[in-house]
Amino acid sequence: MGDKIEVSALHHFYRGLSELVGVESMLKIYHQYKGMQMTIPTHLYDRELAAKRVNEEYTGHNQQELARKYGYSQKWIRQVTRENNNQEKVNQKNHEELL
């Protein structure tokens, strides 16, 4: 597949991409997305899905670790865990009222 490609004649975007991921992978990306305008998200992890994982993995002492792992700020980690804690309190109160 990549044997017939003249890398030196590629558009600078595709040349850089081929240097980054290889010609074969560049061609797969080209065929899948050619003609489309793309914006690459700043964060690797989806905000909502990362928030769920943060709440699952939070120990009360690992904000910095989670911030690094998911690429968000410690402030965001605090906000997510605080909101989760508040929601758990509301859920607990509602549960107690039902009993």
Residue pairs with C-beta under 8 A, 6 or more apart in sequence:
1 23
1 24
1 27
2 22
2 23
2 24
2 27
5 18
5 23
5 27
7 15
7 18
7 23
8 15
10 18
14 26
14 30
17 26
17 29
18 26
21 29
43 50
43 70
43 71
43 72
44 71
45 53
45 70
45 71
45 72
47 72
50 70
50 72
51 80
51 84
53 70
54 66
54 70
54 77
54 80
54 81
55 80
55 81
55 84
57 66
58 66
58 77
58 81
58 84
63 74
63 77
63 78
63 81
64 74
66 77
67 73
67 74
67 76
67 77
